[in-house]
Amino acid sequence: MKHIKFLLEYLRAPRTVGAVAPSSERLAMKMISDIDFENSRCIVEYGPGTGVFTKKLVERKKKDTLLLLLEYNKDFCKHLQEIYHEDDTIIVINDSAENIDMYLEKYRIKNVDYVVSGLPFASLPKNVSNMILKKTKTILKKNGLFITFQYTLLKKEFIAAHFKKIELDRVVLNVPPAYVLKCKNS
């Protein structure tokens, strides 16, 4: 059921959904493997979609760690709100990641430990991607990580213009195979 919903949303809005199927368990584990959950106070997720990475974040985060989910797609956002509405440490926001600074101000959050991103930078307009990456660098604490994945390395240099130190991993067991970019904020 989740795969059908995902495919339908992709067909309806391929520029903002960016994939034909949810991410694999293997990709989800690779995306969160460098997060220090014990010492995280705030984690942000851009484009959680159906919540594959979100589920892993929720399972591992401390009870008092704040998790902000920014999902542009209204149907995906509604789905996430239904799942997490009883947890007041999880805030689901139906908006673009471009506006993250506005929500951090609203919730009085000074900086973020980690940003996990499922955004399809290869299909987003360049100016939107630039704004998101610029704001991400600003909101992350020193040595915080921006963790994203892409299906190709076409945008690696584009991302490197904002984050100089990037570790790269490949996840073959995903449809399609993906690259995980772990970008350190210096």
WOMOFEN-V699834 format. One record per helix or strand of 3 or more residues. SS is the DSSP state (H for helix, E for strand). FROM is the first residue (numbers start at 0). LEN is the number of residues. If there is no record, write none. Layout:
ss=[SS	SS]
from=[FROM	FROM]
len=[LEN	LEN]
//
This chain:
ss=[H	H	H	H	E	H	E	H	E	H	E	H	E	H	E	E]
from=[1	13	24	36	41	51	65	73	89	96	111	125	139	155	164	177]
len=[11	4	8	3	5	9	5	11	4	10	6	14	11	5	7	7]
//
